[in-house]
Protein backbone atom coordinates (compact mmCIF):
# COMPACT_ATOMS: atom_id res chain seq x y z
CA UNK A 1 0.00 0.00 0.00
CA UNK A 2 1.36 3.47 -0.80
CA UNK A 3 2.28 5.55 2.18
CA UNK A 4 0.74 8.95 2.83
CA UNK A 5 2.72 12.04 3.78
CA UNK A 6 2.42 11.12 7.44
CA UNK A 7 4.07 7.79 6.72
CA UNK A 8 0.97 5.73 7.47
CA UNK A 9 -0.63 3.53 4.85
CA UNK A 10 -3.78 4.86 3.19
CA UNK A 11 -6.95 2.90 3.82
CA UNK A 12 -9.64 2.37 1.23
CA UNK A 13 -12.75 4.43 1.78
CA UNK A 14 -16.16 3.03 0.84
CA UNK A 15 -17.62 4.50 -2.33
CA UNK A 16 -20.50 6.89 -1.83
CA UNK A 17 -23.62 6.07 -3.79
CA UNK A 18 -24.83 8.85 -6.05
CA UNK A 19 -28.52 8.98 -6.83
CA UNK A 20 -28.71 9.68 -10.59
CA UNK A 21 -32.40 10.57 -10.35
CA UNK A 22 -31.76 13.39 -7.90
CA UNK A 23 -33.52 16.53 -9.15
CA UNK A 24 -30.55 18.79 -8.45
CA UNK A 25 -28.26 16.64 -10.57
CA UNK A 26 -30.79 16.51 -13.41
CA UNK A 27 -31.12 20.29 -13.45
CA UNK A 28 -27.33 20.75 -13.33
CA UNK A 29 -26.93 18.43 -16.32
CA UNK A 30 -29.67 20.29 -18.20
CA UNK A 31 -27.99 23.63 -17.42
CA UNK A 32 -24.63 22.35 -18.68
CA UNK A 33 -26.23 21.11 -21.90
CA UNK A 34 -28.03 24.43 -22.44
CA UNK A 35 -24.65 26.16 -22.10
CA UNK A 36 -23.08 23.69 -24.53
CA UNK A 37 -25.92 23.94 -27.08
CA UNK A 38 -27.53 27.41 -26.90
CA UNK A 39 -31.17 27.42 -27.99
CA UNK A 40 -31.68 23.69 -27.38
CA UNK A 41 -34.83 22.55 -25.63
CA UNK A 42 -34.59 18.79 -26.16
CA UNK A 43 -31.55 16.54 -26.45
CA UNK A 44 -32.15 13.17 -28.13
CA UNK A 45 -29.61 10.55 -27.10
CA UNK A 46 -28.91 7.08 -28.44
CA UNK A 47 -26.08 4.61 -28.56
CA UNK A 48 -26.30 4.20 -32.32
CA UNK A 49 -25.13 6.84 -34.75
CA UNK A 50 -27.28 6.61 -37.89
CA UNK A 51 -24.32 6.13 -40.22
CA UNK A 52 -22.67 3.33 -38.19
CA UNK A 53 -23.64 -0.26 -37.47
CA UNK A 54 -21.70 -0.48 -34.19
CA UNK A 55 -22.66 1.26 -30.93
CA UNK A 56 -21.44 4.84 -30.69
CA UNK A 57 -22.89 7.55 -28.37
CA UNK A 58 -24.89 10.01 -30.46
CA UNK A 59 -26.90 13.16 -29.76
CA UNK A 60 -29.29 15.36 -31.67
CA UNK A 61 -30.52 18.71 -30.35
CA UNK A 62 -33.85 20.39 -31.10
CA UNK A 63 -35.09 23.91 -30.41
CA UNK A 64 -38.53 24.87 -29.01
CA UNK A 65 -40.14 24.47 -32.46
CA UNK A 66 -38.67 21.00 -32.93
CA UNK A 67 -36.14 22.13 -35.52
CA UNK A 68 -32.73 20.39 -35.40
CA UNK A 69 -29.75 22.35 -34.11
CA UNK A 70 -26.43 21.43 -35.75
CA UNK A 71 -23.83 19.92 -33.42
CA UNK A 72 -20.19 19.16 -34.04
CA UNK A 73 -18.79 15.71 -33.29
CA UNK A 74 -17.41 16.70 -29.89
CA UNK A 75 -20.76 18.10 -28.77
CA UNK A 76 -22.62 15.02 -30.03
CA UNK A 77 -20.39 12.53 -28.22
CA UNK A 78 -19.85 14.51 -25.00
CA UNK A 79 -23.56 15.26 -24.51
CA UNK A 80 -24.51 11.63 -25.16
CA UNK A 81 -21.93 10.35 -22.67
CA UNK A 82 -23.03 12.82 -19.99
CA UNK A 83 -26.68 11.84 -20.32
CA UNK A 84 -25.96 8.10 -20.45
CA UNK A 85 -23.82 8.34 -17.30
CA UNK A 86 -26.40 10.46 -15.49
CA UNK A 87 -29.21 7.97 -16.22
CA UNK A 88 -27.62 4.49 -16.04
CA UNK A 89 -30.98 2.87 -15.18
CA UNK A 90 -32.47 3.78 -18.58
CA UNK A 91 -32.71 1.16 -21.31
CA UNK A 92 -30.12 2.53 -23.72
CA UNK A 93 -31.09 0.10 -26.46
CA UNK A 94 -33.79 2.72 -27.12
CA UNK A 95 -33.42 6.40 -28.00
CA UNK A 96 -34.28 8.83 -25.19
CA UNK A 97 -35.17 12.52 -25.04
CA UNK A 98 -33.91 14.78 -22.27
CA UNK A 99 -36.14 17.81 -21.74
CA UNK A 100 -33.74 20.62 -20.85
CA UNK A 101 -36.42 22.76 -19.18
CA UNK A 102 -37.44 20.10 -16.63
CA UNK A 103 -34.47 17.72 -16.67
CA UNK A 104 -36.70 14.70 -17.29
CA UNK A 105 -35.67 11.78 -19.47
CA UNK A 106 -38.22 9.76 -21.42
CA UNK A 107 -38.10 7.30 -24.32
CA UNK A 108 -38.20 9.11 -27.65
CA UNK A 109 -41.01 6.85 -28.88
CA UNK A 110 -43.17 8.14 -26.00
CA UNK A 111 -42.36 11.74 -26.92
CA UNK A 112 -43.23 11.10 -30.58
CA UNK A 113 -46.52 9.48 -29.60
CA UNK A 114 -47.46 12.56 -27.57
CA UNK A 115 -46.64 14.94 -30.44
CA UNK A 116 -48.60 12.80 -32.93
CA UNK A 117 -51.69 12.79 -30.72
CA UNK A 118 -51.17 9.20 -29.56
CA UNK A 119 -51.18 7.61 -33.00
C-alpha positions as CSV (number, residue, x, y, z in Angstrom):
1,X,0.0,0.0,0.0
2,X,1.4,3.5,-0.8
3,X,2.3,5.6,2.2
4,X,0.7,8.9,2.8
5,X,2.7,12.0,3.8
6,X,2.4,11.1,7.4
7,X,4.1,7.8,6.7
8,X,1.0,5.7,7.5
9,X,-0.6,3.5,4.8
10,X,-3.8,4.9,3.2
11,X,-7.0,2.9,3.8
12,X,-9.6,2.4,1.2
13,X,-12.8,4.4,1.8
14,X,-16.2,3.0,0.8
15,X,-17.6,4.5,-2.3
16,X,-20.5,6.9,-1.8
17,X,-23.6,6.1,-3.8
18,X,-24.8,8.9,-6.1
19,X,-28.5,9.0,-6.8
20,X,-28.7,9.7,-10.6
21,X,-32.4,10.6,-10.4
22,X,-31.8,13.4,-7.9
23,X,-33.5,16.5,-9.2
24,X,-30.6,18.8,-8.4
25,X,-28.3,16.6,-10.6
26,X,-30.8,16.5,-13.4
27,X,-31.1,20.3,-13.4
28,X,-27.3,20.7,-13.3
29,X,-26.9,18.4,-16.3
30,X,-29.7,20.3,-18.2
31,X,-28.0,23.6,-17.4
32,X,-24.6,22.3,-18.7
33,X,-26.2,21.1,-21.9
34,X,-28.0,24.4,-22.4
35,X,-24.7,26.2,-22.1
36,X,-23.1,23.7,-24.5
37,X,-25.9,23.9,-27.1
38,X,-27.5,27.4,-26.9
39,X,-31.2,27.4,-28.0
40,X,-31.7,23.7,-27.4
41,X,-34.8,22.6,-25.6
42,X,-34.6,18.8,-26.2
43,X,-31.5,16.5,-26.5
44,X,-32.1,13.2,-28.1
45,X,-29.6,10.6,-27.1
46,X,-28.9,7.1,-28.4
47,X,-26.1,4.6,-28.6
48,X,-26.3,4.2,-32.3
49,X,-25.1,6.8,-34.7
50,X,-27.3,6.6,-37.9
51,X,-24.3,6.1,-40.2
52,X,-22.7,3.3,-38.2
53,X,-23.6,-0.3,-37.5
54,X,-21.7,-0.5,-34.2
55,X,-22.7,1.3,-30.9
56,X,-21.4,4.8,-30.7
57,X,-22.9,7.6,-28.4
58,X,-24.9,10.0,-30.5
59,X,-26.9,13.2,-29.8
60,X,-29.3,15.4,-31.7
61,X,-30.5,18.7,-30.4
62,X,-33.8,20.4,-31.1
63,X,-35.1,23.9,-30.4
64,X,-38.5,24.9,-29.0
65,X,-40.1,24.5,-32.5
66,X,-38.7,21.0,-32.9
67,X,-36.1,22.1,-35.5
68,X,-32.7,20.4,-35.4
69,X,-29.7,22.4,-34.1
70,X,-26.4,21.4,-35.8
71,X,-23.8,19.9,-33.4
72,X,-20.2,19.2,-34.0
73,X,-18.8,15.7,-33.3
74,X,-17.4,16.7,-29.9
75,X,-20.8,18.1,-28.8
76,X,-22.6,15.0,-30.0
77,X,-20.4,12.5,-28.2
78,X,-19.9,14.5,-25.0
79,X,-23.6,15.3,-24.5
80,X,-24.5,11.6,-25.2
81,X,-21.9,10.3,-22.7
82,X,-23.0,12.8,-20.0
83,X,-26.7,11.8,-20.3
84,X,-26.0,8.1,-20.4
85,X,-23.8,8.3,-17.3
86,X,-26.4,10.5,-15.5
87,X,-29.2,8.0,-16.2
88,X,-27.6,4.5,-16.0
89,X,-31.0,2.9,-15.2
90,X,-32.5,3.8,-18.6
91,X,-32.7,1.2,-21.3
92,X,-30.1,2.5,-23.7
93,X,-31.1,0.1,-26.5
94,X,-33.8,2.7,-27.1
95,X,-33.4,6.4,-28.0
96,X,-34.3,8.8,-25.2
97,X,-35.2,12.5,-25.0
98,X,-33.9,14.8,-22.3
99,X,-36.1,17.8,-21.7
100,X,-33.7,20.6,-20.8
101,X,-36.4,22.8,-19.2
102,X,-37.4,20.1,-16.6
103,X,-34.5,17.7,-16.7
104,X,-36.7,14.7,-17.3
105,X,-35.7,11.8,-19.5
106,X,-38.2,9.8,-21.4
107,X,-38.1,7.3,-24.3
108,X,-38.2,9.1,-27.7
109,X,-41.0,6.9,-28.9
110,X,-43.2,8.1,-26.0
111,X,-42.4,11.7,-26.9
112,X,-43.2,11.1,-30.6
113,X,-46.5,9.5,-29.6
114,X,-47.5,12.6,-27.6
115,X,-46.6,14.9,-30.4
116,X,-48.6,12.8,-32.9
117,X,-51.7,12.8,-30.7
118,X,-51.2,9.2,-29.6
119,X,-51.2,7.6,-33.0
